Amino acid sequence: MSEITVDLGKEIDQHDLTVLRKNLEGLGDGDKIIIRMEAADAHEAGKVTDELVRQGFDYQPHGGHGVDFYFTAVKTGR
């Protein structure tokens, strides 16, 4: 099982979603990805969670330390 981290930056745009998709596609069952985004952009989290669900990941959101917001996701193969 592998684990990678992706930093989506300040605003989630099409480039960020493309980077996320490419990283997700390279993961297999049981692999884990940690996705960091700015807490101010948490309202855009739906774009991220939609992609996680579409590609068969279970995810858990986590608040960060002030300015960060995280998702931890594991590919379940569904």
PDB file of N, CA, C and O in Angstrom, chain B, residues numbered from 101:
ATOM      1  N   MET B 101       0.844  -1.175   0.000  1.00  0.00           N
ATOM      2  CA  MET B 101       0.000   0.000   0.000  1.00  0.00           C
ATOM      3  C   MET B 101       0.887   1.235   0.000  1.00  0.00           C
ATOM      4  O   MET B 101       1.891   1.302   0.709  1.00  0.00           O
ATOM      5  N   SER B 102       0.498   2.197  -0.801  1.00  0.00           N
ATOM      6  CA  SER B 102       1.260   3.430  -0.872  1.00  0.00           C
ATOM      7  C   SER B 102       0.440   4.586  -0.304  1.00  0.00           C
ATOM      8  O   SER B 102      -0.769   4.479  -0.096  1.00  0.00           O
ATOM      9  N   GLU B 103       1.137   5.691  -0.062  1.00  0.00           N
ATOM     10  CA  GLU B 103       0.494   6.894   0.450  1.00  0.00           C
ATOM     11  C   GLU B 103       1.122   8.095  -0.234  1.00  0.00           C
ATOM     12  O   GLU B 103       2.345   8.222  -0.276  1.00  0.00           O
ATOM     13  N   ILE B 104       0.282   8.981  -0.774  1.00  0.00           N
ATOM     14  CA  ILE B 104       0.778  10.205  -1.396  1.00  0.00           C
ATOM     15  C   ILE B 104       0.037  11.397  -0.816  1.00  0.00           C
ATOM     16  O   ILE B 104      -1.030  11.253  -0.220  1.00  0.00           O
ATOM     17  N   THR B 105       0.618  12.573  -0.999  1.00  0.00           N
ATOM     18  CA  THR B 105       0.005  13.818  -0.558  1.00  0.00           C
ATOM     19  C   THR B 105      -0.097  14.763  -1.740  1.00  0.00           C
ATOM     20  O   THR B 105       0.839  14.882  -2.531  1.00  0.00           O
ATOM     21  N   VAL B 106      -1.244  15.442  -1.862  1.00  0.00           N
ATOM     22  CA  VAL B 106      -1.470  16.418  -2.918  1.00  0.00           C
ATOM     23  C   VAL B 106      -1.887  17.722  -2.258  1.00  0.00           C
ATOM     24  O   VAL B 106      -2.753  17.734  -1.383  1.00  0.00           O
ATOM     25  N   ASP B 107      -1.269  18.816  -2.677  1.00  0.00           N
ATOM     26  CA  ASP B 107      -1.590  20.146  -2.161  1.00  0.00           C
ATOM     27  C   ASP B 107      -2.352  20.897  -3.244  1.00  0.00           C
ATOM     28  O   ASP B 107      -1.803  21.168  -4.312  1.00  0.00           O
ATOM     29  N   LEU B 108      -3.613  21.238  -2.981  1.00  0.00           N
ATOM     30  CA  LEU B 108      -4.432  21.890  -3.995  1.00  0.00           C
ATOM     31  C   LEU B 108      -4.346  23.405  -3.996  1.00  0.00           C
ATOM     32  O   LEU B 108      -4.968  24.041  -4.848  1.00  0.00           O
ATOM     33  N   GLY B 109      -3.620  23.996  -3.102  1.00  0.00           N
ATOM     34  CA  GLY B 109      -3.395  25.436  -3.167  1.00  0.00           C
ATOM     35  C   GLY B 109      -4.568  26.278  -2.700  1.00  0.00           C
ATOM     36  O   GLY B 109      -5.428  25.829  -1.943  1.00  0.00           O
ATOM     37  N   LYS B 110      -4.572  27.534  -3.186  1.00  0.00           N
ATOM     38  CA  LYS B 110      -5.514  28.519  -2.675  1.00  0.00           C
ATOM     39  C   LYS B 110      -6.917  28.394  -3.229  1.00  0.00           C
ATOM     40  O   LYS B 110      -7.879  28.464  -2.465  1.00  0.00           O
ATOM     41  N   GLU B 111      -7.067  28.213  -4.523  1.00  0.00           N
ATOM     42  CA  GLU B 111      -8.385  28.039  -5.130  1.00  0.00           C
ATOM     43  C   GLU B 111      -8.374  26.765  -5.936  1.00  0.00           C
ATOM     44  O   GLU B 111      -7.382  26.444  -6.590  1.00  0.00           O
ATOM     45  N   ILE B 112      -9.461  26.043  -5.893  1.00  0.00           N
ATOM     46  CA  ILE B 112      -9.538  24.795  -6.639  1.00  0.00           C
ATOM     47  C   ILE B 112     -10.063  25.112  -8.032  1.00  0.00           C
ATOM     48  O   ILE B 112     -11.231  25.456  -8.211  1.00  0.00           O
ATOM     49  N   ASP B 113      -9.176  24.989  -9.013  1.00  0.00           N
ATOM     50  CA  ASP B 113      -9.557  25.256 -10.393  1.00  0.00           C
ATOM     51  C   ASP B 113      -9.422  23.975 -11.216  1.00  0.00           C
ATOM     52  O   ASP B 113      -9.151  22.905 -10.670  1.00  0.00           O
ATOM     53  N   GLN B 114      -9.609  24.088 -12.509  1.00  0.00           N
ATOM     54  CA  GLN B 114      -9.562  22.920 -13.377  1.00  0.00           C
ATOM     55  C   GLN B 114      -8.193  22.241 -13.352  1.00  0.00           C
ATOM     56  O   GLN B 114      -8.103  21.015 -13.420  1.00  0.00           O
ATOM     57  N   HIS B 115      -7.135  23.034 -13.255  1.00  0.00           N
ATOM     58  CA  HIS B 115      -5.781  22.465 -13.183  1.00  0.00           C
ATOM     59  C   HIS B 115      -5.633  21.591 -11.931  1.00  0.00           C
ATOM     60  O   HIS B 115      -5.089  20.489 -12.000  1.00  0.00           O
ATOM     61  N   ASP B 116      -6.117  22.085 -10.799  1.00  0.00           N
ATOM     62  CA  ASP B 116      -6.046  21.313  -9.552  1.00  0.00           C
ATOM     63  C   ASP B 116      -6.814  19.998  -9.678  1.00  0.00           C
ATOM     64  O   ASP B 116      -6.340  18.955  -9.227  1.00  0.00           O
ATOM     65  N   LEU B 117      -7.992  20.045 -10.288  1.00  0.00           N
ATOM     66  CA  LEU B 117      -8.784  18.829 -10.456  1.00  0.00           C
ATOM     67  C   LEU B 117      -8.098  17.836 -11.388  1.00  0.00           C
ATOM     68  O   LEU B 117      -8.184  16.625 -11.180  1.00  0.00           O
ATOM     69  N   THR B 118      -7.415  18.345 -12.419  1.00  0.00           N
ATOM     70  CA  THR B 118      -6.670  17.471 -13.333  1.00  0.00           C
ATOM     71  C   THR B 118      -5.530  16.785 -12.595  1.00  0.00           C
ATOM     72  O   THR B 118      -5.315  15.584 -12.763  1.00  0.00           O
ATOM     73  N   VAL B 119      -4.802  17.535 -11.781  1.00  0.00           N
ATOM     74  CA  VAL B 119      -3.707  16.963 -10.983  1.00  0.00           C
ATOM     75  C   VAL B 119      -4.262  15.903 -10.030  1.00  0.00           C
ATOM     76  O   VAL B 119      -3.687  14.822  -9.898  1.00  0.00           O
ATOM     77  N   LEU B 120      -5.370  16.210  -9.373  1.00  0.00           N
ATOM     78  CA  LEU B 120      -5.986  15.257  -8.456  1.00  0.00           C
ATOM     79  C   LEU B 120      -6.393  13.979  -9.190  1.00  0.00           C
ATOM     80  O   LEU B 120      -6.103  12.875  -8.728  1.00  0.00           O
ATOM     81  N   ARG B 121      -7.062  14.129 -10.327  1.00  0.00           N
ATOM     82  CA  ARG B 121      -7.498  12.951 -11.103  1.00  0.00           C
ATOM     83  C   ARG B 121      -6.318  12.058 -11.480  1.00  0.00           C
ATOM     84  O   ARG B 121      -6.382  10.839 -11.326  1.00  0.00           O
ATOM     85  N   LYS B 122      -5.252  12.665 -11.968  1.00  0.00           N
ATOM     86  CA  LYS B 122      -4.077  11.876 -12.379  1.00  0.00           C
ATOM     87  C   LYS B 122      -3.480  11.127 -11.206  1.00  0.00           C
ATOM     88  O   LYS B 122      -3.056   9.980 -11.352  1.00  0.00           O
ATOM     89  N   ASN B 123      -3.442  11.760 -10.046  1.00  0.00           N
ATOM     90  CA  ASN B 123      -2.917  11.085  -8.853  1.00  0.00           C
ATOM     91  C   ASN B 123      -3.836   9.960  -8.405  1.00  0.00           C
ATOM     92  O   ASN B 123      -3.362   8.885  -8.038  1.00  0.00           O
ATOM     93  N   LEU B 124      -5.134  10.188  -8.429  1.00  0.00           N
ATOM     94  CA  LEU B 124      -6.085   9.165  -8.008  1.00  0.00           C
ATOM     95  C   LEU B 124      -6.046   7.956  -8.937  1.00  0.00           C
ATOM     96  O   LEU B 124      -6.127   6.815  -8.482  1.00  0.00           O
ATOM     97  N   GLU B 125      -5.922   8.204 -10.229  1.00  0.00           N
ATOM     98  CA  GLU B 125      -5.907   7.117 -11.202  1.00  0.00           C
ATOM     99  C   GLU B 125      -4.705   6.192 -11.028  1.00  0.00           C
ATOM    100  O   GLU B 125      -4.753   5.028 -11.424  1.00  0.00           O
ATOM    101  N   GLY B 126      -3.632   6.706 -10.439  1.00  0.00           N
ATOM    102  CA  GLY B 126      -2.442   5.893 -10.236  1.00  0.00           C
ATOM    103  C   GLY B 126      -2.454   5.054  -8.971  1.00  0.00           C
ATOM    104  O   GLY B 126      -1.508   4.310  -8.713  1.00  0.00           O
ATOM    105  N   LEU B 127      -3.504   5.163  -8.184  1.00  0.00           N
ATOM    106  CA  LEU B 127      -3.572   4.439  -6.922  1.00  0.00           C
ATOM    107  C   LEU B 127      -4.403   3.164  -7.055  1.00  0.00           C
ATOM    108  O   LEU B 127      -5.368   3.110  -7.819  1.00  0.00           O
ATOM    109  N   GLY B 128      -4.014   2.149  -6.304  1.00  0.00           N
ATOM    110  CA  GLY B 128      -4.732   0.880  -6.303  1.00  0.00           C
ATOM    111  C   GLY B 128      -5.499   0.677  -5.014  1.00  0.00           C
ATOM    112  O   GLY B 128      -5.449   1.511  -4.110  1.00  0.00           O
ATOM    113  N   ASP B 129      -6.208  -0.434  -4.934  1.00  0.00           N
ATOM    114  CA  ASP B 129      -6.994  -0.749  -3.745  1.00  0.00           C
ATOM    115  C   ASP B 129      -6.129  -0.707  -2.490  1.00  0.00           C
ATOM    116  O   ASP B 129      -5.043  -1.285  -2.446  1.00  0.00           O
ATOM    117  N   GLY B 130      -6.630  -0.014  -1.474  1.00  0.00           N
ATOM    118  CA  GLY B 130      -5.930   0.099  -0.203  1.00  0.00           C
ATOM    119  C   GLY B 130      -4.932   1.234  -0.143  1.00  0.00           C
ATOM    120  O   GLY B 130      -4.428   1.553   0.934  1.00  0.00           O
ATOM    121  N   ASP B 131      -4.630   1.861  -1.291  1.00  0.00           N
ATOM    122  CA  ASP B 131      -3.705   2.995  -1.288  1.00  0.00           C
ATOM    123  C   ASP B 131      -4.387   4.222  -0.694  1.00  0.00           C
ATOM    124  O   ASP B 131      -5.610   4.355  -0.735  1.00  0.00           O
ATOM    125  N   LYS B 132      -3.576   5.108  -0.145  1.00  0.00           N
ATOM    126  CA  LYS B 132      -4.083   6.265   0.591  1.00  0.00           C
ATOM    127  C   LYS B 132      -3.565   7.554  -0.034  1.00  0.00           C
ATOM    128  O   LYS B 132      -2.423   7.626  -0.485  1.00  0.00           O
ATOM    129  N   ILE B 133      -4.430   8.574  -0.052  1.00  0.00           N
ATOM    130  CA  ILE B 133      -4.040   9.899  -0.502  1.00  0.00           C
ATOM    131  C   ILE B 133      -4.479  10.917   0.547  1.00  0.00           C
ATOM    132  O   ILE B 133      -5.573  10.827   1.106  1.00  0.00           O
ATOM    133  N   ILE B 134      -3.615  11.872   0.796  1.00  0.00           N
ATOM    134  CA  ILE B 134      -3.921  12.978   1.697  1.00  0.00           C
ATOM    135  C   ILE B 134      -3.995  14.222   0.824  1.00  0.00           C
ATOM    136  O   ILE B 134      -3.048  14.539   0.105  1.00  0.00           O
ATOM    137  N   ILE B 135      -5.110  14.919   0.888  1.00  0.00           N
ATOM    138  CA  ILE B 135      -5.344  16.094   0.054  1.00  0.00           C
ATOM    139  C   ILE B 135      -5.433  17.306   0.959  1.00  0.00           C
ATOM    140  O   ILE B 135      -6.278  17.358   1.852  1.00  0.00           O
ATOM    141  N   ARG B 136      -4.555  18.290   0.732  1.00  0.00           N
ATOM    142  CA  ARG B 136      -4.554  19.513   1.528  1.00  0.00           C
ATOM    143  C   ARG B 136      -5.097  20.661   0.704  1.00  0.00           C
ATOM    144  O   ARG B 136      -4.743  20.840  -0.462  1.00  0.00           O
ATOM    145  N   MET B 137      -5.961  21.430   1.335  1.00  0.00           N
ATOM    146  CA  MET B 137      -6.466  22.650   0.721  1.00  0.00           C
ATOM    147  C   MET B 137      -6.575  23.717   1.795  1.00  0.00           C
ATOM    148  O   MET B 137      -6.549  23.404   2.985  1.00  0.00           O
ATOM    149  N   GLU B 138      -6.695  24.955   1.393  1.00  0.00           N
ATOM    150  CA  GLU B 138      -6.818  26.041   2.355  1.00  0.00           C
ATOM    151  C   GLU B 138      -8.211  26.004   2.985  1.00  0.00           C
ATOM    152  O   GLU B 138      -9.202  25.755   2.298  1.00  0.00           O
ATOM    153  N   ALA B 139      -8.282  26.248   4.275  1.00  0.00           N
ATOM    154  CA  ALA B 139      -9.562  26.209   4.992  1.00  0.00           C
ATOM    155  C   ALA B 139     -10.555  27.203   4.402  1.00  0.00           C
ATOM    156  O   ALA B 139     -11.760  26.952   4.408  1.00  0.00           O
ATOM    157  N   ALA B 140     -10.061  28.325   3.896  1.00  0.00           N
ATOM    158  CA  ALA B 140     -10.942  29.326   3.300  1.00  0.00           C
ATOM    159  C   ALA B 140     -11.643  28.787   2.060  1.00  0.00           C
ATOM    160  O   ALA B 140     -12.673  29.323   1.652  1.00  0.00           O
ATOM    161  N   ASP B 141     -11.097  27.733   1.456  1.00  0.00           N
ATOM    162  CA  ASP B 141     -11.691  27.136   0.267  1.00  0.00           C
ATOM    163  C   ASP B 141     -12.475  25.872   0.575  1.00  0.00           C
ATOM    164  O   ASP B 141     -12.828  25.127  -0.339  1.00  0.00           O
ATOM    165  N   ALA B 142     -12.751  25.620   1.837  1.00  0.00           N
ATOM    166  CA  ALA B 142     -13.485  24.408   2.219  1.00  0.00           C
ATOM    167  C   ALA B 142     -14.858  24.360   1.561  1.00  0.00           C
ATOM    168  O   ALA B 142     -15.415  23.278   1.374  1.00  0.00           O
ATOM    169  N   HIS B 143     -15.405  25.510   1.211  1.00  0.00           N
ATOM    170  CA  HIS B 143     -16.701  25.534   0.523  1.00  0.00           C
ATOM    171  C   HIS B 143     -16.608  24.909  -0.873  1.00  0.00           C
ATOM    172  O   HIS B 143     -17.634  24.577  -1.467  1.00  0.00           O
ATOM    173  N   GLU B 144     -15.399  24.745  -1.397  1.00  0.00           N
ATOM    174  CA  GLU B 144     -15.192  24.113  -2.700  1.00  0.00           C
ATOM    175  C   GLU B 144     -14.886  22.620  -2.574  1.00  0.00           C
ATOM    176  O   GLU B 144     -14.538  21.972  -3.561  1.00  0.00           O
ATOM    177  N   ALA B 145     -15.014  22.083  -1.381  1.00  0.00           N
ATOM    178  CA  ALA B 145     -14.654  20.686  -1.140  1.00  0.00           C
ATOM    179  C   ALA B 145     -15.504  19.712  -1.939  1.00  0.00           C
ATOM    180  O   ALA B 145     -15.068  18.591  -2.198  1.00  0.00           O
ATOM    181  N   GLY B 146     -16.696  20.110  -2.331  1.00  0.00           N
ATOM    182  CA  GLY B 146     -17.563  19.242  -3.110  1.00  0.00           C
ATOM    183  C   GLY B 146     -16.926  18.786  -4.408  1.00  0.00           C
ATOM    184  O   GLY B 146     -17.170  17.667  -4.858  1.00  0.00           O
ATOM    185  N   LYS B 147     -16.117  19.633  -5.014  1.00  0.00           N
ATOM    186  CA  LYS B 147     -15.413  19.263  -6.246  1.00  0.00           C
ATOM    187  C   LYS B 147     -14.462  18.100  -5.980  1.00  0.00           C
ATOM    188  O   LYS B 147     -14.324  17.191  -6.798  1.00  0.00           O
ATOM    189  N   VAL B 148     -13.816  18.148  -4.829  1.00  0.00           N
ATOM    190  CA  VAL B 148     -12.858  17.104  -4.452  1.00  0.00           C
ATOM    191  C   VAL B 148     -13.585  15.829  -4.070  1.00  0.00           C
ATOM    192  O   VAL B 148     -13.228  14.747  -4.536  1.00  0.00           O
ATOM    193  N   THR B 149     -14.596  15.945  -3.231  1.00  0.00           N
ATOM    194  CA  THR B 149     -15.299  14.743  -2.776  1.00  0.00           C
ATOM    195  C   THR B 149     -16.040  14.051  -3.923  1.00  0.00           C
ATOM    196  O   THR B 149     -16.121  12.823  -3.952  1.00  0.00           O
ATOM    197  N   ASP B 150     -16.578  14.825  -4.863  1.00  0.00           N
ATOM    198  CA  ASP B 150     -17.226  14.216  -6.032  1.00  0.00           C
ATOM    199  C   ASP B 150     -16.242  13.344  -6.798  1.00  0.00           C
ATOM    200  O   ASP B 150     -16.586  12.242  -7.225  1.00  0.00           O
ATOM    201  N   GLU B 151     -15.019  13.833  -6.973  1.00  0.00           N
ATOM    202  CA  GLU B 151     -13.997  13.073  -7.697  1.00  0.00           C
ATOM    203  C   GLU B 151     -13.564  11.844  -6.905  1.00  0.00           C
ATOM    204  O   GLU B 151     -13.348  10.779  -7.484  1.00  0.00           O
ATOM    205  N   LEU B 152     -13.436  11.981  -5.599  1.00  0.00           N
ATOM    206  CA  LEU B 152     -13.068  10.831  -4.767  1.00  0.00           C
ATOM    207  C   LEU B 152     -14.109   9.723  -4.869  1.00  0.00           C
ATOM    208  O   LEU B 152     -13.759   8.555  -5.044  1.00  0.00           O
ATOM    209  N   VAL B 153     -15.359  10.074  -4.763  1.00  0.00           N
ATOM    210  CA  VAL B 153     -16.438   9.085  -4.852  1.00  0.00           C
ATOM    211  C   VAL B 153     -16.458   8.459  -6.249  1.00  0.00           C
ATOM    212  O   VAL B 153     -16.590   7.242  -6.382  1.00  0.00           O
ATOM    213  N   ARG B 154     -16.327   9.275  -7.275  1.00  0.00           N
ATOM    214  CA  ARG B 154     -16.368   8.785  -8.650  1.00  0.00           C
ATOM    215  C   ARG B 154     -15.282   7.740  -8.908  1.00  0.00           C
ATOM    216  O   ARG B 154     -15.482   6.806  -9.685  1.00  0.00           O
ATOM    217  N   GLN B 155     -14.121   7.905  -8.247  1.00  0.00           N
ATOM    218  CA  GLN B 155     -13.012   6.986  -8.478  1.00  0.00           C
ATOM    219  C   GLN B 155     -12.888   5.894  -7.410  1.00  0.00           C
ATOM    220  O   GLN B 155     -11.872   5.201  -7.351  1.00  0.00           O
ATOM    221  N   GLY B 156     -13.915   5.735  -6.568  1.00  0.00           N
ATOM    222  CA  GLY B 156     -13.950   4.611  -5.640  1.00  0.00           C
ATOM    223  C   GLY B 156     -13.155   4.780  -4.363  1.00  0.00           C
ATOM    224  O   GLY B 156     -12.566   3.820  -3.866  1.00  0.00           O
ATOM    225  N   PHE B 157     -13.128   5.996  -3.822  1.00  0.00           N
ATOM    226  CA  PHE B 157     -12.407   6.264  -2.577  1.00  0.00           C
ATOM    227  C   PHE B 157     -13.388   6.542  -1.444  1.00  0.00           C
ATOM    228  O   PHE B 157     -14.403   7.211  -1.644  1.00  0.00           O
ATOM    229  N   ASP B 158     -13.083   6.028  -0.256  1.00  0.00           N
ATOM    230  CA  ASP B 158     -13.744   6.446   0.976  1.00  0.00           C
ATOM    231  C   ASP B 158     -12.889   7.566   1.546  1.00  0.00           C
ATOM    232  O   ASP B 158     -11.660   7.493   1.503  1.00  0.00           O
ATOM    233  N   TYR B 159     -13.526   8.600   2.079  1.00  0.00           N
ATOM    234  CA  TYR B 159     -12.750   9.749   2.552  1.00  0.00           C
ATOM    235  C   TYR B 159     -13.256  10.240   3.898  1.00  0.00           C
ATOM    236  O   TYR B 159     -14.383   9.972   4.313  1.00  0.00           O
ATOM    237  N   GLN B 160     -12.376  10.967   4.555  1.00  0.00           N
ATOM    238  CA  GLN B 160     -12.676  11.574   5.849  1.00  0.00           C
ATOM    239  C   GLN B 160     -12.098  12.986   5.834  1.00  0.00           C
ATOM    240  O   GLN B 160     -10.906  13.148   5.574  1.00  0.00           O
ATOM    241  N   PRO B 161     -12.910  14.020   6.106  1.00  0.00           N
ATOM    242  CA  PRO B 161     -12.370  15.381   6.198  1.00  0.00           C
ATOM    243  C   PRO B 161     -11.731  15.617   7.566  1.00  0.00           C
ATOM    244  O   PRO B 161     -12.135  15.029   8.570  1.00  0.00           O
ATOM    245  N   HIS B 162     -10.731  16.485   7.580  1.00  0.00           N
ATOM    246  CA  HIS B 162     -10.040  16.848   8.822  1.00  0.00           C
ATOM    247  C   HIS B 162      -9.759  18.342   8.805  1.00  0.00           C
ATOM    248  O   HIS B 162      -9.257  18.872   7.813  1.00  0.00           O
ATOM    249  N   GLY B 163     -10.081  19.020   9.895  1.00  0.00           N
ATOM    250  CA  GLY B 163      -9.688  20.407  10.038  1.00  0.00           C
ATOM    251  C   GLY B 163      -8.209  20.471  10.337  1.00  0.00           C
ATOM    252  O   GLY B 163      -7.654  19.582  10.984  1.00  0.00           O
ATOM    253  N   GLY B 164      -7.572  21.526   9.864  1.00  0.00           N
ATOM    254  CA  GLY B 164      -6.137  21.668  10.086  1.00  0.00           C
ATOM    255  C   GLY B 164      -5.849  22.602  11.232  1.00  0.00           C
ATOM    256  O   GLY B 164      -6.686  22.822  12.108  1.00  0.00           O
ATOM    257  N   HIS B 165      -4.682  23.133  11.212  1.00  0.00           N
ATOM    258  CA  HIS B 165      -4.247  24.066  12.254  1.00  0.00           C
ATOM    259  C   HIS B 165      -4.374  25.487  11.721  1.00  0.00           C
ATOM    260  O   HIS B 165      -3.384  26.096  11.315  1.00  0.00           O
ATOM    261  N   GLY B 166      -5.591  26.009  11.726  1.00  0.00           N
ATOM    262  CA  GLY B 166      -5.817  27.382  11.313  1.00  0.00           C
ATOM    263  C   GLY B 166      -6.159  27.545   9.852  1.00  0.00           C
ATOM    264  O   GLY B 166      -7.317  27.805   9.525  1.00  0.00           O
ATOM    265  N   VAL B 167      -5.197  27.402   8.961  1.00  0.00           N
ATOM    266  CA  VAL B 167      -5.431  27.718   7.555  1.00  0.00           C
ATOM    267  C   VAL B 167      -5.573  26.496   6.660  1.00  0.00           C
ATOM    268  O   VAL B 167      -5.881  26.640   5.477  1.00  0.00           O
ATOM    269  N   ASP B 168      -5.360  25.310   7.185  1.00  0.00           N
ATOM    270  CA  ASP B 168      -5.398  24.103   6.366  1.00  0.00           C
ATOM    271  C   ASP B 168      -6.659  23.280   6.608  1.00  0.00           C
ATOM    272  O   ASP B 168      -7.256  23.316   7.683  1.00  0.00           O
ATOM    273  N   PHE B 169      -7.038  22.544   5.579  1.00  0.00           N
ATOM    274  CA  PHE B 169      -8.156  21.618   5.626  1.00  0.00           C
ATOM    275  C   PHE B 169      -7.706  20.389   4.847  1.00  0.00           C
ATOM    276  O   PHE B 169      -7.145  20.524   3.760  1.00  0.00           O
ATOM    277  N   TYR B 170      -7.939  19.207   5.374  1.00  0.00           N
ATOM    278  CA  TYR B 170      -7.436  17.980   4.763  1.00  0.00           C
ATOM    279  C   TYR B 170      -8.540  16.974   4.499  1.00  0.00           C
ATOM    280  O   TYR B 170      -9.567  16.950   5.177  1.00  0.00           O
ATOM    281  N   PHE B 171      -8.296  16.142   3.490  1.00  0.00           N
ATOM    282  CA  PHE B 171      -9.059  14.920   3.291  1.00  0.00           C
ATOM    283  C   PHE B 171      -8.067  13.779   3.320  1.00  0.00           C
ATOM    284  O   PHE B 171      -6.998  13.858   2.714  1.00  0.00           O
ATOM    285  N   THR B 172      -8.417  12.726   4.021  1.00  0.00           N
ATOM    286  CA  THR B 172      -7.674  11.477   3.953  1.00  0.00           C
ATOM    287  C   THR B 172      -8.599  10.499   3.252  1.00  0.00           C
ATOM    288  O   THR B 172      -9.744  10.311   3.665  1.00  0.00           O
ATOM    289  N   ALA B 173      -8.101   9.874   2.184  1.00  0.00           N
ATOM    290  CA  ALA B 173      -8.941   8.978   1.392  1.00  0.00           C
ATOM    291  C   ALA B 173      -8.202   7.674   1.103  1.00  0.00           C
ATOM    292  O   ALA B 173      -6.988   7.664   0.900  1.00  0.00           O
ATOM    293  N   VAL B 174      -8.953   6.583   1.087  1.00  0.00           N
ATOM    294  CA  VAL B 174      -8.406   5.264   0.803  1.00  0.00           C
ATOM    295  C   VAL B 174      -9.233   4.660  -0.331  1.00  0.00           C
ATOM    296  O   VAL B 174     -10.464   4.694  -0.305  1.00  0.00           O
ATOM    297  N   LYS B 175      -8.541   4.110  -1.319  1.00  0.00           N
ATOM    298  CA  LYS B 175      -9.241   3.468  -2.428  1.00  0.00           C
ATOM    299  C   LYS B 175      -9.821   2.141  -1.965  1.00  0.00           C
ATOM    300  O   LYS B 175      -9.121   1.288  -1.418  1.00  0.00           O
ATOM    301  N   THR B 176     -11.120   1.990  -2.201  1.00  0.00           N
ATOM    302  CA  THR B 176     -11.803   0.788  -1.736  1.00  0.00           C
ATOM    303  C   THR B 176     -12.144  -0.177  -2.870  1.00  0.00           C
ATOM    304  O   THR B 176     -12.547  -1.313  -2.622  1.00  0.00           O
ATOM    305  N   GLY B 177     -11.982   0.271  -4.102  1.00  0.00           N
ATOM    306  CA  GLY B 177     -12.238  -0.603  -5.225  1.00  0.00           C
ATOM    307  C   GLY B 177     -13.689  -0.768  -5.586  1.00  0.00           C
ATOM    308  O   GLY B 177     -14.037  -1.653  -6.367  1.00  0.00           O
ATOM    309  N   ARG B 178     -14.546   0.072  -5.032  1.00  0.00           N
ATOM    310  CA  ARG B 178     -15.978  -0.007  -5.361  1.00  0.00           C
ATOM    311  C   ARG B 178     -16.249   0.653  -6.679  1.00  0.00           C
ATOM    312  O   ARG B 178     -17.396   0.689  -7.127  1.00  0.00           O
TER     313      ARG B 178
END
